[in-house]
Amino acid sequence: MFDVISDGGVLPLLLAFGVSFGLCCLFAFAPHLFLNKQHMQNDLSARQAEHKRPTPRIGGAAVIVGLFVATLVYMGRIEADLLMALSAGVVVFAVGLREDIQRDMSPKVRLIAAFASAGLAIVLSGAMVPRFGIPYVDGVVGFFGVGILITLLWSAGACHALNLIDGLNGLASGYSMLAAAAYFVIGGLSGQADVQLVAAILFVALFGFFVLNWPYGRLFLGDAGAYAIGHVLSWLGIILLMRDPEGAGLAAILILFWPVADTAFAIIRRRLLDKETDQPDRLHFHHLVVRALRLLIQKRLRPEFFNPAATMVMLPFIAVPVSAGVVFWNNGFGALAALLFFALLFISTYAFSMDYFKSRRFAVGELPADVQAQLKGHTVEVSDLSGLVVTNSTAVYVTIYRRAGQEGWSLLIDGGVTEAQVYDRFASDVEAWESFWSGSRA
């Protein structure tokens, strides 16, 4: 399994790590080279900011550059279909990088770019999802048009999903390292040395970013990194399925389970709440984990460490479906059973967590200091919609709450220079959130 590394030496891996880590250090410690003055001012003036310098959102670009440079060393050992599929990711990478630097690419434009990269990968590599591993289903997937549609959704969906789970220090990069490790193992077991090689290079390039992102968040992955890494991970799986006739597509979905499940559930949740699917909220699973830690640990952990601590809590659970994808790589029915089990577990755990938080009342001492001062002497119920929100390149802390004995919900917006307070006016916390969001987008 490790012949691919022993044959070529560790130089390409060291190169991938060195390029990624070196660029991440440059981005983190010389942010003025990569952020314009307005964005730097917004970052520093945000009241909730824990960092002492602006935090660039282009750490993922360093990962992709590290992957690219190291892949050049081994280019002669990588098959053309894999090279072409990965190269197609340049479209979504470029659009994501533009958003990270200029912040003028809408979610719809980025999603279109992800589909464009997926379509280009199909054309250049000639590959598409060939099967799921279930006989009757595979008969349908085998139709040309169906295969193309599934591949487009698979690739673009993975890009978008990875971007949506990038909400905690080390979460998206930690998950991506687990997925890369899974493809490294599968590539070795199925004799696909070039897939194994690219997975190994991606892993070490991600680690070069991870050590600066976790726990202190000295730089962020950004859209360029999240979308491009999502593209790479999706096509590692597709190429493996094309080459290995025993591989089950549902096993590859298990490897992608966490970002796909969180994204799919977010779309369903927003539709049920009659909200736009691209409208952000603070109800992703990782938001609930942070709140659970705040509730259970309270003052035993410094506030800035709840974020990275939540990542360490989540990664072992994220690793379980990824590992199941490796175990059931050649077993479609086993992969289907595991997928249904994890989906049920995800939904039931989420529902239980939401119910748990709604039954809890938070003491004023657990809120930000400025909120404590205004609510001193009161017991309040804080909505799950409360928290840090970034809108129009400005970060604000939104607190939606109601005081004990009051029916109406109140809204407190605190963004350093931006403050607003609306008392007992809203019939529900969702109404209060809608009021904030419509005003912030005006």
Secondary structure, DSSP 8 states (H G I E B T S, - for coil): --HHHHHH-SHHHHHHHHHHHHHHHHHHH-GGGTS-HHHHHHHHH-TT---SS---S-HHHHHHHHHHHHHHHTGGGS-HHHHHHHHTTHHHHHHHHHHHHH----HHHHHHHHHHHHHHHHHHH-------S-HHHHHHHTSHHHHHHHHHHHHHHHHHHHHHTTTSTTHHHHHHHHHHHHHHHHHHHTT-HHHHHHHHHHHHHHHHHHHHHTTT-SS--HHHHHHHHHHHHHHHHHHHHHH-TT--HHHHHHHTHHHHHHHHHHHHHHHHTT--TTS--S-SHHHHHHHHHHHHHGGGS-GGGHHHHHHHHHHHHHHHHHHHHHHTTT-HHHHHHHHHHHHHHHHHHHHHHHHHHHT--B-GGGS-HHHHHHHTT--EEE-TT-EEEEETTEEEEEEEEEETT--SEEEEEE-SS-EEEEEEEESSHHHHHHHHHHHHT-
